[in-house]
Amino acid sequence: MTRFNQPLGGNEMPRFGGPATMMRLPSQPTAEGLDACFVGIPMDIGTSNRPGARLGPRAIRDESRMLRPFNMATGAAPFEHLQVADLGDVAIDTFDLKRSCAIITEAYREVLSHGVVPLTLGGDHTLTWPILRAIRDRHGPVALIHVDAHADVNDTMFGEREAHGTPFRRALEDGCLRNDKVVQIGLRGTGYAPGDFAWGRQQGWSVVTAEEIHGRPLHGLMQQVRALVGDAPLYLSFDIDSLSPGLANGTGTQEIGGLMDWQALQIVRGMAGLNLVGCDLVEVSPPFDTSGTTALTAANLLFEMLCVLPGVPQDPPGPLHGFRIE
């Protein structure tokens, strides 16, 4: 009988002790034998404003020590159905972004060769492009759900084609995306021209701005997303700056008027049943996260992503006894 890895419990070791891995899971050097894995990419060479995302993976892992293995809201118990471990960090080149992108692609090709689903702790958003190249090589072009304040479809930034504002244009050019199944959620802020968010729509993408969903539950939106994606292999890229800076100020390029954390939960939980082949959570910058709340939010969202992977049943609790909530 297979015994799945379990997070180290708080009754076995105080939450402030134990291994410095995601959810205090076992670590291993390769993805052999796993169904899913956590991987860190400690990189911020591609940032254009406040730095510090290179420290994001370590901070997310630290704040994940408070997570428990059962999802009380959805009934998901991922560690009863999936073999999961922490593979540590990709050894990027701290001084060379182009070479780092090549390193990331090769590292993920090796990870994916074991048939696992990688969940990535970022790191700046440049990293999604090289990951998607490896995903394409394994699964072909994929559907994409991109949650972010920014479209990240610039052609260049400061004359460079590799940056945290360019990954999805590069991914499209490299044949990584199924354009009829790309959804961007939460875009907002100021721009340079009225068409700043139009480029994606011109490619056939669905773009949902933050203003369109302010204060609204997103169950209906996610029903439409599930219908659009169908059974296609799907990648989720979640930039923490999609949230309101009042909730997650530890990031490099803040924009007011963002999503609420409960909306973020609805987006991720709304992906249950889809064919997720990879996820990332990017742009956590600990130097600006003095309370640790941004990293804590990121850790929780990564756990929620684990909870909606294929093979994890959802068993939400029934209505409250004696109450009717409308």
Disulfide bonds with the S-S distance in Angstrom:
none
